[in-house]
Amino acid sequence: MSYELIRFAAKYRKGLMATLTTPGLWLQRVTTKPPQTIRPPSRFAARRRIELEKAQGGELVIAYRA
């Protein structure tokens, strides 16, 4: 039902509907952030981690999501 209300509000952005939806849209804009991209660690940082782990006698396994 909420989806249909949003569609209706987007279709009729004049008069009463604009008055009713504007505060909600403003609040949404103020309270949300754009998504942040997650970057994999640099090759230098990964090599450094491997060196540190080997120096401590262990083995570091790095897995990346495709």
Contacts in CASP RR format, 6 or more apart in sequence:
PFRMAT RR
TARGET T0000
AUTHOR 0000-0000-0000
METHOD contacts of the structure
MODEL  1
MSYELIRFAAKYRKGLMATLTTPGLWLQRVTTKPPQTIRPPSRFAARRRI
ELEKAQGGELVIAYRA
8 17 0 8 1.000
9 17 0 8 1.000
9 20 0 8 1.000
9 21 0 8 1.000
13 21 0 8 1.000
40 64 0 8 1.000
41 49 0 8 1.000
41 62 0 8 1.000
46 62 0 8 1.000
49 60 0 8 1.000
49 62 0 8 1.000
50 60 0 8 1.000
50 62 0 8 1.000
53 59 0 8 1.000
53 60 0 8 1.000
54 60 0 8 1.000
END
